[in-house]
Amino acid sequence: MKILITGAGGFVGQYLARELLKDPENKLILTDITVFSTPPSSIHPENAICIQADLVKEPQAVLIEKMDAVYVLHGIMSSGAEANLDLGLKVNVDATRHLLDCIRKKGWHTRFIYGSSIAVYGRPFPQKITEDVYPTPEGSYGSEKVICETLINDYTRRGYIDGFAIRLPGVIIRTGAPTQAASSFLSGIIREPLAGKKCVVPTKDRSKTFWVCSINDIVLNLVYILGLPSDVLPLHRRVLNAPGMVVTIQEMRDTLAKVAGQEMLDYIEEVEDTTFADLVQSWPCNFDVSLASGVGLSVRETFGQAVEEYVRSL
Ligand SMILES: NC(=O)c1ccc[n+]([C@@H]2O[C@H](COP(=O)([O-])OP(=O)(O)OC[C@H]3O[C@@H](n4cnc5c(N)ncnc54)[C@H](O)[C@@H]3O)[C@@H](O)[C@H]2O)c1
């Protein structure tokens, strides 16, 4: 298959590219605005072309030949989109719309797999959150995701693309440096102590729950969507809440201590951050993912297994 991945230099994009490059039949075009390369230890790196491009300015530069599938994973994340509305709209909305329109005009009817987010939801949360719950985002990032989801529904209904929008939970364990995102500590609480660095957790409430999924699970689910028959969802409702798991800070601490030793906990500093306490109320975690499970998406790893896998990868 010929597959384009946008945001291929980012966290999910690199893992996804590595997974897709296991199949010698796949030919990938990887693109990002930053300097990046094919993921290290890819099995068939010769089957990937890397194109550095700003999708806001030149979306057509990456659609150089007919694509069977496009993964849209580029973006400005939550704190960045909140800090700079214009930038968030350009990258998260305009660039995605440009891609949709390039594909529409070429008449490719490409499978279009879009990385959306649970940030589309806002309070008050019902007892169980399904795709039927009306999205009321509490930030510009979530609003921009809803706009793109709506376009994907409409372009699929009109037959221009074969779209799926997947609402990702917080993906753990993010590699690299901590991000500016308020949720950064969800990965940092494991990653930083293992690197001998301090991680500040912005709450002392260890019973607080979070909706997360492992990077391996989200990548396998994204690959699975490549082969899904289009008619598993109605043409005008293409959104799925990705399966995930609920974890507490206490469980994250216990897992870290069990996998890497009690002394790792010394690197975790818990502080009471009142801004965070308010923000965290807007993060949903009571999901009912029966729609996604019904089409075959799944969770394979527990939080403990995700941490063990991360430690192995080091
Ligand atoms: N990681 C998570 O926990 C999570 C959770 C929910 C949703 N998502 C969504 O999944 C997708 C992938 O997330 P991620 O964690 O890999 O993000 P990331 O920030 O690691 O990667 C995004 C990439 O987009 C690139 N980019 C930014 N502006 C661009 C532009 N103008 N042109 C081309 N590329 C540009 C960045 O350089 C970056 O490499 C995103 O759309 C994100 O909103 C991620």
The ligand as an SDF file (V2000), in Angstrom:
LIG
                    3D

 44 48  0  0  0  0  0  0  0  0999 V2000
    0.1250   11.9660   22.0120 N   0  0  0  0  0  0  0  0  0  0  0  0
   -1.0520   12.0490   22.6100 C   0  0  0  0  0  0  0  0  0  0  0  0
   -1.1860   11.7860   23.8140 O   0  0  0  0  0  0  0  0  0  0  0  0
   -2.2930   12.4270   21.8100 C   0  0  0  0  0  0  0  0  0  0  0  0
   -3.5440   12.4180   22.4450 C   0  0  0  0  0  0  0  0  0  0  0  0
   -4.6650   12.7870   21.7230 C   0  0  0  0  0  0  0  0  0  0  0  0
   -4.5360   13.1330   20.3680 C   0  0  0  0  0  0  0  0  0  0  0  0
   -3.3070   13.1460   19.7790 N   0  0  0  0  0  0  0  0  0  0  0  0
   -3.2130   13.5560   18.3700 C   0  0  0  0  0  0  0  0  0  0  0  0
   -2.4450   12.5990   17.6540 O   0  0  0  0  0  0  0  0  0  0  0  0
   -1.6080   13.2490   16.6940 C   0  0  0  0  0  0  0  0  0  0  0  0
   -0.1570   12.8250   16.9330 C   0  0  0  0  0  0  0  0  0  0  0  0
    0.2330   13.2040   18.2560 O   0  0  0  0  0  0  0  0  0  0  0  0
    1.7700   13.2370   18.6800 P   0  0  0  0  0  0  0  0  0  0  0  0
    1.8090   13.0290   20.1390 O   0  0  0  0  0  0  0  0  0  0  0  0
    2.5700   12.3740   17.7930 O   0  0  0  0  0  0  0  0  0  0  0  0
    2.1150   14.7510   18.3800 O   0  0  0  0  0  0  0  0  0  0  0  0
    3.5790   15.4110   18.2000 P   0  0  0  0  0  0  0  0  0  0  0  0
    3.4860   16.7980   18.6890 O   0  0  0  0  0  0  0  0  0  0  0  0
    4.6240   14.5280   18.7530 O   0  0  0  0  0  0  0  0  0  0  0  0
    3.7420   15.4140   16.6020 O   0  0  0  0  0  0  0  0  0  0  0  0
    3.0710   16.3400   15.7910 C   0  0  0  0  0  0  0  0  0  0  0  0
    3.9920   16.6800   14.6340 C   0  0  0  0  0  0  0  0  0  0  0  0
    3.3250   17.6390   13.7830 O   0  0  0  0  0  0  0  0  0  0  0  0
    4.3450   18.4240   13.2040 C   0  0  0  0  0  0  0  0  0  0  0  0
    3.8350   19.6890   12.6670 N   0  0  0  0  0  0  0  0  0  0  0  0
    3.4550   20.7890   13.3820 C   0  0  0  0  0  0  0  0  0  0  0  0
    3.1220   21.7760   12.5460 N   0  0  0  0  0  0  0  0  0  0  0  0
    3.2740   21.3030   11.2730 C   0  0  0  0  0  0  0  0  0  0  0  0
    3.0980   21.8710    9.9860 C   0  0  0  0  0  0  0  0  0  0  0  0
    2.6990   23.1520    9.8080 N   0  0  0  0  0  0  0  0  0  0  0  0
    3.3580   21.1060    8.8960 N   0  0  0  0  0  0  0  0  0  0  0  0
    3.7810   19.8310    9.0540 C   0  0  0  0  0  0  0  0  0  0  0  0
    3.9790   19.2390   10.2540 N   0  0  0  0  0  0  0  0  0  0  0  0
    3.7320   19.9770   11.3540 C   0  0  0  0  0  0  0  0  0  0  0  0
    5.3240   18.6570   14.3630 C   0  0  0  0  0  0  0  0  0  0  0  0
    6.6080   19.0400   13.8820 O   0  0  0  0  0  0  0  0  0  0  0  0
    5.3150   17.3090   15.0720 C   0  0  0  0  0  0  0  0  0  0  0  0
    6.4070   16.5010   14.6960 O   0  0  0  0  0  0  0  0  0  0  0  0
   -1.8470   14.7370   16.8670 C   0  0  0  0  0  0  0  0  0  0  0  0
   -2.7270   15.1970   15.8790 O   0  0  0  0  0  0  0  0  0  0  0  0
   -2.4730   14.8700   18.2350 C   0  0  0  0  0  0  0  0  0  0  0  0
   -3.3630   15.9600   18.2970 O   0  0  0  0  0  0  0  0  0  0  0  0
   -2.1770   12.7950   20.4680 C   0  0  0  0  0  0  0  0  0  0  0  0
  1  2  1  0
  2  3  2  0
  2  4  1  0
  4  5  1  0
  4 44  2  0
  5  6  2  0
  6  7  1  0
  7  8  2  0
  8  9  1  0
  8 44  1  0
  9 10  1  0
  9 42  1  0
 10 11  1  0
 11 12  1  0
 11 40  1  0
 12 13  1  0
 13 14  1  0
 14 15  2  0
 14 16  1  0
 14 17  1  0
 17 18  1  0
 18 19  2  0
 18 20  1  0
 18 21  1  0
 21 22  1  0
 22 23  1  0
 23 24  1  0
 23 38  1  0
 24 25  1  0
 25 26  1  0
 25 36  1  0
 26 27  1  0
 26 35  1  0
 27 28  2  0
 28 29  1  0
 29 30  1  0
 29 35  2  0
 30 31  1  0
 30 32  2  0
 32 33  1  0
 33 34  2  0
 34 35  1  0
 36 37  1  0
 36 38  1  0
 38 39  1  0
 40 41  1  0
 40 42  1  0
 42 43  1  0
M  CHG  2   8   1  16  -1
M  END
$$$$
